[in-house]
């Protein structure tokens, strides 16, 4: 089974990027990326999210190897729509854009894994309650 670093390296090579390219796009150092790809370092949730976004991969895929990559190098990243209720909550709490996106991605991944839950209205989510439940992972 491939490691997180091996999945990152495989996707980077699939995109025909050098380590410098990914490091710049993800806001990390090349030496950190090299160590990560070679299994010499672990990565925290915040950096993993930055790497996942740069590679157009889900956190699920990077962490577990499931949910094969859906993007190819010809496809641009999709525009993210932040629900009004989340934007208001993030503003009130002083959350960064990255934290707001992370909350939205977590909520969407939870919904995707519950077969009985429909996509639903993300403006009806109790973002305060959800944030309190997951803030240690942000």
TIVO-2410 file (N, C-alpha, C; in nm, 3 decimals):
# residues 138
REC num residu      c1      c2      c3 atome chaine
REC   1      X   0.084  -0.118   0.000     N      A
REC   1      X   0.000   0.000   0.000    CA      A
REC   1      X   0.088   0.125   0.000     C      A
REC   2      X   0.056   0.219  -0.083     N      A
REC   2      X   0.135   0.341  -0.097    CA      A
REC   2      X   0.116   0.432   0.024     C      A
REC   3      X   0.218   0.508   0.053     N      A
REC   3      X   0.213   0.605   0.162    CA      A
REC   3      X   0.159   0.738   0.108     C      A
REC   4      X   0.130   0.830   0.201     N      A
REC   4      X   0.087   0.963   0.162    CA      A
REC   4      X   0.192   1.026   0.070     C      A
REC   5      X   0.318   1.017   0.111     N      A
REC   5      X   0.426   1.074   0.031    CA      A
REC   5      X   0.435   1.013  -0.108     C      A
REC   6      X   0.415   0.883  -0.117     N      A
REC   6      X   0.420   0.816  -0.248    CA      A
REC   6      X   0.304   0.861  -0.336     C      A
REC   7      X   0.186   0.882  -0.276     N      A
REC   7      X   0.071   0.930  -0.354    CA      A
REC   7      X   0.095   1.073  -0.402     C      A
REC   8      X   0.154   1.155  -0.316     N      A
REC   8      X   0.186   1.293  -0.355    CA      A
REC   8      X   0.285   1.292  -0.472     C      A
REC   9      X   0.389   1.212  -0.460     N      A
REC   9      X   0.492   1.205  -0.565    CA      A
REC   9      X   0.432   1.154  -0.697     C      A
REC  10      X   0.349   1.051  -0.688     N      A
REC  10      X   0.288   0.995  -0.809    CA      A
REC  10      X   0.203   1.099  -0.881     C      A
REC  11      X   0.123   1.175  -0.805     N      A
REC  11      X   0.038   1.277  -0.867    CA      A
REC  11      X   0.124   1.391  -0.923     C      A
REC  12      X   0.226   1.430  -0.850     N      A
REC  12      X   0.315   1.536  -0.898    CA      A
REC  12      X   0.379   1.495  -1.030     C      A
REC  13      X   0.425   1.372  -1.037     N      A
REC  13      X   0.487   1.322  -1.161    CA      A
REC  13      X   0.385   1.309  -1.274     C      A
REC  14      X   0.263   1.270  -1.238     N      A
REC  14      X   0.156   1.261  -1.339    CA      A
REC  14      X   0.131   1.398  -1.401     C      A
REC  15      X   0.140   1.503  -1.319     N      A
REC  15      X   0.120   1.639  -1.368    CA      A
REC  15      X   0.245   1.696  -1.436     C      A
REC  16      X   0.354   1.616  -1.433     N      A
REC  16      X   0.482   1.656  -1.490    CA      A
REC  16      X   0.537   1.781  -1.423     C      A
REC  17      X   0.520   1.787  -1.289     N      A
REC  17      X   0.572   1.897  -1.209    CA      A
REC  17      X   0.701   1.855  -1.141     C      A
REC  18      X   0.790   1.950  -1.124     N      A
REC  18      X   0.909   1.929  -1.043    CA      A
REC  18      X   0.871   1.955  -0.898     C      A
REC  19      X   0.955   1.913  -0.806     N      A
REC  19      X   0.928   1.939  -0.665    CA      A
REC  19      X   0.914   2.089  -0.640     C      A
REC  20      X   0.995   2.169  -0.707     N      A
REC  20      X   0.986   2.315  -0.692    CA      A
REC  20      X   0.846   2.366  -0.727     C      A
REC  21      X   0.788   2.309  -0.833     N      A
REC  21      X   0.655   2.352  -0.877    CA      A
REC  21      X   0.551   2.327  -0.769     C      A
REC  22      X   0.548   2.205  -0.718     N      A
REC  22      X   0.449   2.171  -0.616    CA      A
REC  22      X   0.476   2.248  -0.487     C      A
REC  23      X   0.601   2.258  -0.448     N      A
REC  23      X   0.634   2.330  -0.325    CA      A
REC  23      X   0.584   2.474  -0.331     C      A
REC  24      X   0.604   2.539  -0.444     N      A
REC  24      X   0.558   2.677  -0.461    CA      A
REC  24      X   0.406   2.685  -0.456     C      A
REC  25      X   0.339   2.597  -0.529     N      A
REC  25      X   0.193   2.600  -0.535    CA      A
REC  25      X   0.129   2.568  -0.400     C      A
REC  26      X   0.193   2.483  -0.320     N      A
REC  26      X   0.138   2.442  -0.191    CA      A
REC  26      X   0.189   2.529  -0.075     C      A
REC  27      X   0.285   2.616  -0.103     N      A
REC  27      X   0.337   2.703   0.002    CA      A
REC  27      X   0.423   2.631   0.105     C      A
REC  28      X   0.499   2.532   0.057     N      A
REC  28      X   0.588   2.456   0.146    CA      A
REC  28      X   0.730   2.460   0.088     C      A
REC  29      X   0.827   2.418   0.167     N      A
REC  29      X   0.964   2.418   0.116    CA      A
REC  29      X   0.989   2.291   0.034     C      A
REC  30      X   1.082   2.302  -0.059     N      A
REC  30      X   1.118   2.188  -0.141    CA      A
REC  30      X   1.178   2.077  -0.055     C      A
REC  31      X   1.257   2.113   0.046     N      A
REC  31      X   1.319   2.011   0.132    CA      A
REC  31      X   1.213   1.937   0.213     C      A
REC  32      X   1.109   2.009   0.259     N      A
REC  32      X   1.000   1.943   0.331    CA      A
REC  32      X   0.928   1.845   0.238     C      A
REC  33      X   0.899   1.889   0.115     N      A
REC  33      X   0.832   1.804   0.017    CA      A
REC  33      X   0.916   1.681  -0.013     C      A
REC  34      X   1.045   1.699  -0.032     N      A
REC  34      X   1.134   1.587  -0.060    CA      A
REC  34      X   1.131   1.486   0.055     C      A
REC  35      X   1.143   1.535   0.177     N      A
REC  35      X   1.138   1.447   0.294    CA      A
REC  35      X   1.004   1.375   0.303     C      A
REC  36      X   0.896   1.446   0.273     N      A
REC  36      X   0.762   1.386   0.277    CA      A
REC  36      X   0.749   1.276   0.173     C      A
REC  37      X   0.791   1.304   0.051     N      A
REC  37      X   0.782   1.205  -0.057    CA      A
REC  37      X   0.868   1.082  -0.028     C      A
REC  38      X   0.975   1.100   0.044     N      A
REC  38      X   1.067   0.990   0.074    CA      A
REC  38      X   1.039   0.924   0.209     C      A
REC  39      X   0.927   0.959   0.271     N      A
REC  39      X   0.888   0.895   0.396    CA      A
REC  39      X   0.970   0.935   0.517     C      A
REC  40      X   1.041   1.045   0.508     N      A
REC  40      X   1.125   1.089   0.620    CA      A
REC  40      X   1.052   1.185   0.714     C      A
REC  41      X   0.936   1.234   0.672     N      A
REC  41      X   0.859   1.330   0.752    CA      A
REC  41      X   0.712   1.298   0.742     C      A
REC  42      X   0.640   1.339   0.844     N      A
REC  42      X   0.494   1.335   0.843    CA      A
REC  42      X   0.443   1.474   0.812     C      A
REC  43      X   0.316   1.482   0.780     N      A
REC  43      X   0.258   1.611   0.743    CA      A
REC  43      X   0.133   1.636   0.827     C      A
REC  44      X   0.116   1.761   0.870     N      A
REC  44      X  -0.002   1.800   0.945    CA      A
REC  44      X  -0.119   1.826   0.853     C      A
REC  45      X  -0.237   1.838   0.912     N      A
REC  45      X  -0.360   1.856   0.834    CA      A
REC  45      X  -0.358   1.983   0.751     C      A
REC  46      X  -0.304   2.092   0.805     N      A
REC  46      X  -0.305   2.218   0.729    CA      A
REC  46      X  -0.219   2.210   0.605     C      A
REC  47      X  -0.100   2.152   0.617     N      A
REC  47      X  -0.011   2.139   0.501    CA      A
REC  47      X  -0.066   2.036   0.402     C      A
REC  48      X  -0.124   1.928   0.455     N      A
REC  48      X  -0.181   1.826   0.367    CA      A
REC  48      X  -0.295   1.885   0.284     C      A
REC  49      X  -0.374   1.971   0.345     N      A
REC  49      X  -0.483   2.037   0.272    CA      A
REC  49      X  -0.427   2.126   0.161     C      A
REC  50      X  -0.320   2.200   0.191     N      A
REC  50      X  -0.257   2.284   0.088    CA      A
REC  50      X  -0.204   2.200  -0.028     C      A
REC  51      X  -0.143   2.088   0.004     N      A
REC  51      X  -0.089   1.998  -0.098    CA      A
REC  51      X  -0.202   1.937  -0.181     C      A
REC  52      X  -0.307   1.893  -0.112     N      A
REC  52      X  -0.422   1.834  -0.182    CA      A
REC  52      X  -0.483   1.933  -0.279     C      A
REC  53      X  -0.501   2.057  -0.236     N      A
REC  53      X  -0.556   2.159  -0.325    CA      A
REC  53      X  -0.467   2.182  -0.445     C      A
REC  54      X  -0.337   2.194  -0.421     N      A
REC  54      X  -0.243   2.220  -0.531    CA      A
REC  54      X  -0.249   2.107  -0.634     C      A
REC  55      X  -0.265   1.983  -0.586     N      A
REC  55      X  -0.268   1.867  -0.675    CA      A
REC  55      X  -0.408   1.834  -0.727     C      A
REC  56      X  -0.508   1.911  -0.683     N      A
REC  56      X  -0.649   1.885  -0.719    CA      A
REC  56      X  -0.691   1.743  -0.680     C      A
REC  57      X  -0.655   1.705  -0.557     N      A
REC  57      X  -0.692   1.576  -0.501    CA      A
REC  57      X  -0.771   1.595  -0.373     C      A
REC  58      X  -0.846   1.494  -0.334     N      A
REC  58      X  -0.918   1.500  -0.208    CA      A
REC  58      X  -0.826   1.458  -0.094     C      A
REC  59      X  -0.858   1.504   0.026     N      A
REC  59      X  -0.784   1.460   0.143    CA      A
REC  59      X  -0.799   1.310   0.160     C      A
REC  60      X  -0.919   1.259   0.131     N      A
REC  60      X  -0.943   1.115   0.141    CA      A
REC  60      X  -0.843   1.038   0.056     C      A
REC  61      X  -0.825   1.083  -0.067     N      A
REC  61      X  -0.733   1.012  -0.156    CA      A
REC  61      X  -0.590   1.016  -0.102     C      A
REC  62      X  -0.545   1.134  -0.061     N      A
REC  62      X  -0.408   1.143  -0.012    CA      A
REC  62      X  -0.386   1.058   0.113     C      A
REC  63      X  -0.484   1.054   0.201     N      A
REC  63      X  -0.467   0.982   0.326    CA      A
REC  63      X  -0.490   0.832   0.312     C      A
REC  64      X  -0.583   0.790   0.226     N      A
REC  64      X  -0.620   0.649   0.220    CA      A
REC  64      X  -0.588   0.581   0.087     C      A
REC  65      X  -0.572   0.659  -0.017     N      A
REC  65      X  -0.550   0.601  -0.150    CA      A
REC  65      X  -0.679   0.565  -0.220     C      A
REC  66      X  -0.792   0.590  -0.155     N      A
REC  66      X  -0.923   0.562  -0.217    CA      A
REC  66      X  -0.972   0.687  -0.288     C      A
REC  67      X  -1.073   0.669  -0.373     N      A
REC  67      X  -1.126   0.779  -0.453    CA      A
REC  67      X  -1.019   0.827  -0.549     C      A
REC  68      X  -0.998   0.754  -0.655     N      A
REC  68      X  -0.895   0.785  -0.754    CA      A
REC  68      X  -0.904   0.930  -0.798     C      A
REC  69      X  -0.791   0.990  -0.832     N      A
REC  69      X  -0.791   1.130  -0.875    CA      A
REC  69      X  -0.885   1.151  -0.993     C      A
REC  70      X  -0.961   1.259  -0.987     N      A
REC  70      X  -1.058   1.287  -1.092    CA      A
REC  70      X  -1.008   1.393  -1.189     C      A
REC  71      X  -0.908   1.466  -1.151     N      A
REC  71      X  -0.858   1.575  -1.234    CA      A
REC  71      X  -0.742   1.525  -1.321     C      A
REC  72      X  -0.731   1.583  -1.436     N      A
REC  72      X  -0.613   1.561  -1.518    CA      A
REC  72      X  -0.545   1.695  -1.535     C      A
REC  73      X  -0.426   1.693  -1.588     N      A
REC  73      X  -0.354   1.821  -1.597    CA      A
REC  73      X  -0.422   1.919  -1.693     C      A
REC  74      X  -0.512   1.872  -1.778     N      A
REC  74      X  -0.582   1.961  -1.869    CA      A
REC  74      X  -0.704   2.026  -1.804     C      A
REC  75      X  -0.751   1.971  -1.694     N      A
REC  75      X  -0.871   2.023  -1.630    CA      A
REC  75      X  -0.835   2.123  -1.522     C      A
REC  76      X  -0.889   2.245  -1.528     N      A
REC  76      X  -0.861   2.342  -1.422    CA      A
REC  76      X  -0.938   2.305  -1.295     C      A
REC  77      X  -0.891   2.356  -1.183     N      A
REC  77      X  -0.961   2.333  -1.057    CA      A
REC  77      X  -1.097   2.400  -1.062     C      A
REC  78      X  -1.194   2.338  -0.996     N      A
REC  78      X  -1.328   2.394  -0.992    CA      A
REC  78      X  -1.333   2.515  -0.900     C      A
REC  79      X  -1.422   2.608  -0.931     N      A
REC  79      X  -1.443   2.724  -0.845    CA      A
REC  79      X  -1.520   2.677  -0.721     C      A
REC  80      X  -1.480   2.727  -0.606     N      A
REC  80      X  -1.543   2.687  -0.480    CA      A
REC  80      X  -1.647   2.791  -0.442     C      A
REC  81      X  -1.768   2.746  -0.413     N      A
REC  81      X  -1.874   2.834  -0.367    CA      A
REC  81      X  -1.892   2.814  -0.217     C      A
REC  82      X  -1.867   2.918  -0.140     N      A
REC  82      X  -1.884   2.911   0.005    CA      A
REC  82      X  -2.027   2.951   0.037     C      A
REC  83      X  -2.101   2.864   0.108     N      A
REC  83      X  -2.238   2.898   0.145    CA      A
REC  83      X  -2.241   3.025   0.230     C      A
REC  84      X  -2.346   3.103   0.213     N      A
REC  84      X  -2.360   3.230   0.286    CA      A
REC  84      X  -2.348   3.210   0.436     C      A
REC  85      X  -2.415   3.107   0.489     N      A
REC  85      X  -2.412   3.082   0.633    CA      A
REC  85      X  -2.269   3.054   0.682     C      A
REC  86      X  -2.192   2.981   0.604     N      A
REC  86      X  -2.053   2.953   0.641    CA      A
REC  86      X  -1.969   3.080   0.633     C      A
REC  87      X  -1.988   3.159   0.529     N      A
REC  87      X  -1.912   3.284   0.515    CA      A
REC  87      X  -1.940   3.377   0.634     C      A
REC  88      X  -2.066   3.386   0.674     N      A
REC  88      X  -2.101   3.471   0.789    CA      A
REC  88      X  -2.040   3.416   0.917     C      A
REC  89      X  -2.049   3.285   0.938     N      A
REC  89      X  -1.990   3.224   1.056    CA      A
REC  89      X  -1.839   3.247   1.059     C      A
REC  90      X  -1.772   3.224   0.946     N      A
REC  90      X  -1.627   3.240   0.939    CA      A
REC  90      X  -1.588   3.384   0.970     C      A
REC  91      X  -1.665   3.480   0.920     N      A
REC  91      X  -1.638   3.620   0.948    CA      A
REC  91      X  -1.655   3.652   1.096     C      A
REC  92      X  -1.762   3.601   1.156     N      A
REC  92      X  -1.788   3.624   1.299    CA      A
REC  92      X  -1.680   3.562   1.388     C      A
REC  93      X  -1.631   3.445   1.348     N      A
REC  93      X  -1.531   3.372   1.429    CA      A
REC  93      X  -1.388   3.414   1.397     C      A
REC  94      X  -1.371   3.491   1.291     N      A
REC  94      X  -1.236   3.532   1.251    CA      A
REC  94      X  -1.156   3.419   1.188     C      A
REC  95      X  -1.225   3.325   1.122     N      A
REC  95      X  -1.158   3.213   1.058    CA      A
REC  95      X  -1.093   3.259   0.928     C      A
REC  96      X  -0.981   3.198   0.893     N      A
REC  96      X  -0.915   3.228   0.767    CA      A
REC  96      X  -0.993   3.163   0.652     C      A
REC  97      X  -0.962   3.207   0.532     N      A
REC  97      X  -1.025   3.147   0.414    CA      A
REC  97      X  -0.995   2.998   0.410     C      A
REC  98      X  -0.870   2.962   0.440     N      A
REC  98      X  -0.830   2.821   0.439    CA      A
REC  98      X  -0.912   2.741   0.539     C      A
REC  99      X  -0.935   2.796   0.658     N      A
REC  99      X  -1.014   2.724   0.759    CA      A
REC  99      X  -1.159   2.709   0.713     C      A
REC 100      X  -1.214   2.813   0.651     N      A
REC 100      X  -1.352   2.804   0.601    CA      A
REC 100      X  -1.364   2.698   0.492     C      A
REC 101      X  -1.267   2.694   0.402     N      A
REC 101      X  -1.268   2.593   0.296    CA      A
REC 101      X  -1.252   2.453   0.357     C      A
REC 102      X  -1.166   2.441   0.457     N      A
REC 102      X  -1.147   2.311   0.523    CA      A
REC 102      X  -1.277   2.264   0.586     C      A
REC 103      X  -1.350   2.355   0.652     N      A
REC 103      X  -1.479   2.318   0.711    CA      A
REC 103      X  -1.576   2.271   0.603     C      A
REC 104      X  -1.582   2.344   0.493     N      A
REC 104      X  -1.671   2.307   0.384    CA      A
REC 104      X  -1.634   2.171   0.326     C      A
REC 105      X  -1.505   2.147   0.306     N      A
REC 105      X  -1.461   2.017   0.252    CA      A
REC 105      X  -1.491   1.904   0.349     C      A
REC 106      X  -1.471   1.927   0.478     N      A
REC 106      X  -1.503   1.824   0.578    CA      A
REC 106      X  -1.652   1.791   0.574     C      A
REC 107      X  -1.735   1.895   0.571     N      A
REC 107      X  -1.880   1.875   0.567    CA      A
REC 107      X  -1.919   1.797   0.442     C      A
REC 108      X  -1.863   1.835   0.328     N      A
REC 108      X  -1.896   1.766   0.203    CA      A
REC 108      X  -1.849   1.620   0.205     C      A
REC 109      X  -1.734   1.593   0.265     N      A
REC 109      X  -1.686   1.455   0.272    CA      A
REC 109      X  -1.772   1.371   0.365     C      A
REC 110      X  -1.819   1.431   0.473     N      A
REC 110      X  -1.908   1.358   0.564    CA      A
REC 110      X  -2.038   1.325   0.492     C      A
REC 111      X  -2.094   1.422   0.424     N      A
REC 111      X  -2.219   1.400   0.350    CA      A
REC 111      X  -2.199   1.292   0.243     C      A
REC 112      X  -2.086   1.295   0.175     N      A
REC 112      X  -2.059   1.198   0.068    CA      A
REC 112      X  -2.050   1.055   0.122     C      A
REC 113      X  -2.009   1.039   0.247     N      A
REC 113      X  -1.993   0.906   0.304    CA      A
REC 113      X  -2.118   0.855   0.374     C      A
REC 114      X  -2.221   0.935   0.383     N      A
REC 114      X  -2.347   0.891   0.443    CA      A
REC 114      X  -2.447   0.866   0.332     C      A
REC 115      X  -2.474   0.742   0.308     N      A
REC 115      X  -2.563   0.709   0.197    CA      A
REC 115      X  -2.705   0.759   0.220     C      A
REC 116      X  -2.746   0.776   0.345     N      A
REC 116      X  -2.882   0.821   0.373    CA      A
REC 116      X  -2.895   0.972   0.373     C      A
REC 117      X  -2.786   1.045   0.364     N      A
REC 117      X  -2.789   1.191   0.368    CA      A
REC 117      X  -2.778   1.247   0.228     C      A
REC 118      X  -2.871   1.332   0.193     N      A
REC 118      X  -2.866   1.400   0.065    CA      A
REC 118      X  -2.773   1.520   0.078     C      A
REC 119      X  -2.733   1.576  -0.035     N      A
REC 119      X  -2.640   1.689  -0.033    CA      A
REC 119      X  -2.694   1.801   0.055     C      A
REC 120      X  -2.821   1.831   0.044     N      A
REC 120      X  -2.884   1.926   0.134    CA      A
REC 120      X  -2.839   2.069   0.114     C      A
REC 121      X  -2.897   2.155   0.195     N      A
REC 121      X  -2.872   2.298   0.190    CA      A
REC 121      X  -2.761   2.332   0.289     C      A
REC 122      X  -2.646   2.368   0.238     N      A
REC 122      X  -2.532   2.397   0.326    CA      A
REC 122      X  -2.552   2.525   0.405     C      A
REC 123      X  -2.652   2.607   0.369     N      A
REC 123      X  -2.683   2.725   0.449    CA      A
REC 123      X  -2.762   2.688   0.574     C      A
REC 124      X  -2.811   2.565   0.581     N      A
REC 124      X  -2.886   2.521   0.699    CA      A
REC 124      X  -2.800   2.444   0.799     C      A
REC 125      X  -2.673   2.425   0.766     N      A
REC 125      X  -2.581   2.355   0.856    CA      A
REC 125      X  -2.554   2.444   0.977     C      A
REC 126      X  -2.550   2.385   1.095     N      A
REC 126      X  -2.512   2.459   1.216    CA      A
REC 126      X  -2.360   2.464   1.218     C      A
REC 127      X  -2.303   2.566   1.153     N      A
REC 127      X  -2.158   2.574   1.136    CA      A
REC 127      X  -2.086   2.590   1.269     C      A
REC 128      X  -2.149   2.659   1.366     N      A
REC 128      X  -2.087   2.674   1.498    CA      A
REC 128      X  -2.069   2.536   1.562     C      A
REC 129      X  -2.173   2.456   1.562     N      A
REC 129      X  -2.168   2.323   1.622    CA      A
REC 129      X  -2.067   2.235   1.547     C      A
REC 130      X  -2.071   2.241   1.415     N      A
REC 130      X  -1.979   2.161   1.334    CA      A
REC 130      X  -1.834   2.203   1.361     C      A
REC 131      X  -1.810   2.334   1.366     N      A
REC 131      X  -1.675   2.385   1.392    CA      A
REC 131      X  -1.625   2.337   1.528     C      A
REC 132      X  -1.708   2.343   1.630     N      A
REC 132      X  -1.667   2.299   1.764    CA      A
REC 132      X  -1.629   2.150   1.761     C      A
REC 133      X  -1.698   2.072   1.679     N      A
REC 133      X  -1.670   1.927   1.673    CA      A
REC 133      X  -1.541   1.894   1.599     C      A
REC 134      X  -1.500   1.982   1.505     N      A
REC 134      X  -1.384   1.947   1.421    CA      A
REC 134      X  -1.266   2.043   1.434     C      A
REC 135      X  -1.276   2.146   1.516     N      A
REC 135      X  -1.172   2.250   1.516    CA      A
REC 135      X  -1.033   2.197   1.551     C      A
REC 136      X  -1.025   2.089   1.627     N      A
REC 136      X  -0.892   2.036   1.659    CA      A
REC 136      X  -0.821   1.980   1.536     C      A
REC 137      X  -0.894   1.956   1.428     N      A
REC 137      X  -0.835   1.901   1.306    CA      A
REC 137      X  -0.798   2.008   1.206     C      A
REC 138      X  -0.832   2.132   1.235     N      A
REC 138      X  -0.802   2.242   1.141    CA      A
REC 138      X  -0.663   2.296   1.162     C      A
***
